[in-house]
Amino acid sequence: MAQPVVLDLETQHTFREVGNDLRKLKISLAGLYDYASDQYLSFTEAELSKLFPYLENSSVIIGFNIVDFDLPVLAPYYVGQTSKFVTNDLLNHVQKSLGFRISLDDLAKETLGTKKNGHGLLAIEYFRSGNMDRLREYCLSDVKITRELYEYGKTHGQVFYKSASGRTPIAISWGLTKSASGSSVNLTLPW
């Protein structure tokens, strides 16, 4: 039976460098948690072909801003349409509930009592300096936080953020953000 995966991507370039064109950001590293094997995995740009079967065989791809960021960044590398993947975008659920966006770091601090170990620009610096170990650590930390936030919300029906009045709950039902039109995606699998 298909199981979920959690996905996060890091890029080689900033928005400013590519004129805000997501498709030109280029992937430096993809991080993944695979529920089926209970493993955290990472894939460099050259290894992305090994990532695709995980995405294609998953029941749902869970992430934070994956619909508007990660999947469009991944699109130039994938032979099919990344928009066909079944997704659960946690940011979309939070934004729908609140009417505005909240960072993964802010949600993690208030919900899990943890924080991210940096920001996206640091990931670009790690890549450019060839520090792949730090890049991998940063990316997989984001994957872990996203997974833990998803699990917390699934179990408790809420996550938290800090508002002007303090720690504030956000009612959450992690339903699917979007789904494929009834067809499976298996473009990289052998015939």
C-alpha positions as CSV (number, residue, x, y, z in Angstrom):
1,M,0.0,0.0,0.0
2,A,1.3,3.5,-0.9
3,Q,2.6,5.6,2.0
4,P,3.1,9.4,2.3
5,V,6.5,11.1,1.8
6,V,7.6,14.5,3.1
7,L,9.5,16.7,0.7
8,D,11.6,19.8,0.9
9,L,13.9,21.3,-1.8
10,E,16.9,23.7,-1.5
11,T,18.0,25.8,-4.4
12,Q,21.2,27.0,-6.1
13,H,20.0,30.5,-6.7
14,T,18.0,33.3,-5.1
15,F,14.8,34.8,-6.6
16,R,16.7,38.0,-7.3
17,E,19.3,36.2,-9.4
18,V,16.7,34.5,-11.6
19,G,14.1,37.3,-11.9
20,N,11.6,35.5,-9.6
21,D,11.4,32.6,-12.1
22,L,10.9,29.5,-10.0
23,R,11.9,27.2,-12.8
24,K,15.4,28.8,-13.0
25,L,16.3,28.5,-9.3
26,K,17.8,25.0,-9.9
27,I,17.8,22.4,-7.1
28,S,20.9,22.0,-4.9
29,L,19.4,19.3,-2.7
30,A,16.1,17.5,-2.2
31,G,15.3,16.1,1.2
32,L,12.7,13.4,1.7
33,Y,11.2,11.4,4.6
34,D,9.7,8.1,3.3
35,Y,7.0,6.7,5.6
36,A,7.2,3.3,3.9
37,S,10.9,2.7,5.0
38,D,11.0,5.2,7.9
39,Q,14.1,6.8,6.4
40,Y,15.3,10.3,5.7
41,L,17.0,10.6,2.3
42,S,18.6,13.3,0.3
43,F,19.3,13.7,-3.4
44,T,21.6,16.1,-5.2
45,E,20.7,17.6,-8.5
46,A,22.5,14.8,-10.3
47,E,20.6,12.2,-8.2
48,L,17.1,13.5,-8.8
49,S,16.1,10.6,-11.0
50,K,16.4,8.4,-7.8
51,L,13.9,10.8,-6.1
52,F,11.1,10.5,-8.6
53,P,10.0,6.9,-7.9
54,Y,9.5,7.9,-4.3
55,L,7.2,10.7,-5.3
56,E,5.4,8.6,-7.9
57,N,4.8,5.7,-5.5
58,S,3.7,7.8,-2.6
59,S,0.0,8.1,-1.5
60,V,0.6,11.9,-1.0
61,I,3.5,14.3,-1.0
62,I,3.5,16.4,2.2
63,G,5.4,19.6,2.4
64,F,5.4,23.3,3.5
65,N,4.7,25.5,0.5
66,I,5.3,22.7,-2.0
67,V,2.4,23.6,-4.3
68,D,3.7,27.1,-4.9
69,F,7.4,26.5,-4.5
70,D,8.9,23.0,-4.4
71,L,6.9,21.4,-7.2
72,P,7.4,24.3,-9.6
73,V,11.1,24.3,-8.9
74,L,11.2,20.5,-9.5
75,A,9.2,20.7,-12.7
76,P,12.1,21.3,-15.2
77,Y,13.7,18.1,-14.0
78,Y,10.7,15.9,-14.3
79,V,9.4,14.3,-17.5
80,G,5.8,14.5,-16.4
81,Q,3.7,17.2,-14.8
82,T,4.5,17.8,-11.1
83,S,1.0,19.3,-10.8
84,K,-0.4,15.8,-11.2
85,F,1.1,14.6,-7.8
86,V,-1.3,14.3,-4.9
87,T,-0.1,16.9,-2.3
88,N,-0.8,18.0,1.2
89,D,0.6,21.5,1.5
90,L,0.6,22.5,5.2
91,L,1.1,26.2,4.5
92,N,-2.0,26.2,2.3
93,H,-4.0,24.8,5.2
94,V,-2.7,27.3,7.7
95,Q,-3.2,30.2,5.3
96,K,-6.8,29.0,4.5
97,S,-7.5,28.8,8.2
98,L,-6.0,32.2,9.2
99,G,-6.2,34.2,6.1
100,F,-2.5,34.9,6.1
101,R,0.8,33.0,5.9
102,I,3.0,32.0,8.8
103,S,6.6,30.7,8.5
104,L,7.5,27.1,9.2
105,D,9.9,28.4,11.8
106,D,7.1,30.3,13.7
107,L,4.8,27.3,13.6
108,A,7.6,25.0,14.8
109,K,8.5,27.3,17.7
110,E,5.0,27.5,19.1
111,T,3.8,24.0,18.2
112,L,6.8,21.8,18.7
113,G,9.1,24.0,20.9
114,T,11.8,23.8,18.3
115,K,13.2,26.0,15.5
116,K,14.8,25.8,12.1
117,N,18.5,25.7,12.1
118,G,18.9,28.6,9.6
119,H,17.1,30.0,6.5
120,G,17.0,29.4,2.8
121,L,19.8,31.9,2.0
122,L,22.2,29.9,4.3
123,A,21.4,26.8,2.2
124,I,22.5,28.6,-0.9
125,E,25.7,29.6,0.8
126,Y,26.3,26.0,1.9
127,F,25.8,24.8,-1.7
128,R,28.1,27.5,-3.2
129,S,30.9,26.8,-0.7
130,G,30.6,23.1,-1.4
131,N,29.5,22.3,2.2
132,M,27.1,19.5,1.3
133,D,27.1,18.1,4.8
134,R,25.7,21.3,6.2
135,L,23.3,21.7,3.3
136,R,22.0,18.1,3.9
137,E,21.7,18.8,7.7
138,Y,19.7,22.0,7.0
139,C,17.4,20.4,4.4
140,L,16.7,17.2,6.4
141,S,16.1,19.3,9.5
142,D,13.3,21.1,7.6
143,V,11.9,17.8,6.4
144,K,11.9,16.5,10.0
145,I,10.2,19.7,11.3
146,T,7.6,19.5,8.5
147,R,6.9,15.9,9.3
148,E,6.6,16.5,13.1
149,L,4.3,19.5,12.4
150,Y,2.1,17.3,10.2
151,E,2.0,14.5,12.8
152,Y,1.1,17.0,15.6
153,G,-1.7,18.6,13.6
154,K,-3.0,15.2,12.5
155,T,-3.0,13.9,16.1
156,H,-4.3,17.1,17.9
157,G,-6.3,18.8,15.2
158,Q,-4.4,22.0,15.7
159,V,-1.1,23.7,15.5
160,F,0.1,27.0,17.1
161,Y,1.5,30.3,16.3
162,K,2.4,33.4,18.3
163,S,-0.1,36.2,17.9
164,A,-0.3,39.6,19.7
165,S,-2.2,37.8,22.4
166,G,0.4,35.0,22.8
167,R,0.4,31.3,21.8
168,T,-2.7,30.9,19.6
169,P,-4.2,27.6,18.2
170,I,-5.0,27.1,14.6
171,A,-7.7,24.5,13.9
172,I,-6.3,22.1,11.4
173,S,-7.6,19.2,9.3
174,W,-4.7,18.1,7.1
175,G,-6.8,17.1,4.1
176,L,-5.4,16.9,0.7
177,T,-4.4,20.2,-0.9
178,K,-5.0,18.9,-4.4
179,S,-5.0,15.5,-6.1
180,A,-4.4,13.9,-9.4
181,S,-7.4,13.3,-11.6
182,G,-7.8,9.7,-10.7
183,S,-4.7,8.5,-12.6
184,S,-1.4,7.4,-11.0
185,V,1.9,9.0,-11.9
186,N,4.6,6.5,-12.9
187,L,6.6,8.1,-15.6
188,T,10.0,6.9,-14.4
189,L,9.0,3.3,-13.7
190,P,9.9,0.6,-16.2
191,W,7.2,-0.7,-18.6
